[in-house]
Amino acid sequence: MVLIFVASLNENVKLAKRIEEELNSKNIETKTINLVEFNLPMFDTNKLQNGIPQKAQDLFEEMNNATGYVFVSPEYNFNVPPILVNMIAWVSRIGEDYRKTFTMKKIQLATHSGAGGQDFLNSFRNQLTKLGAVVAPREIIATYSKNVEDDSLKKVLEQYREFL
């Protein structure tokens, strides 16, 4: 199972759908989780004192059982969107090892961003690597003026399938 995380609405949801369809056509089981709709509370230590939300605990279990993850996200202010950072903050607080949900997980990055998303991709790749993940070398990049071509998407996701 590959979990596809979407960190926004609109164009990134459409891109995630294309990725999901392509992975499914390669006989890879997927589940898409839109973090906007998932609606985790904003992490802070006061909330942590009340315990980990059940949604975060369930997500932690799903992530640990997954083979890999695809993150589809825009760039926010030249960096990672808060909703994605928030999800990582919650799942990293579960258990003894804060890296557990990412260690050796195979990850594919994708973005639909107005400015190209390269700052997000670089920053997030760095964060994921420090969390112990193995991030695929090629990225899926779309902008308002340049869509991802079908052949390119297929090639990148075929490499990701082999990577898994």
Buried (B, 14 or more C-beta within 10 A) or exposed (E): EBBBBBBBEEBBBBBBBBBBEBBEEBEBEBEBBBBEEBEBEEBEEEEEEEEBBEBBBEBBEBBBEBEBBBBBBBBBEEBBBBBBBBBBBBBBBBEEEBBBBBEEBBBBBBBBBEEBBBBBBBBBBEBBEEBBBBBBEBBBBBBEEEBBEEEEBBEBBEEBBEBE
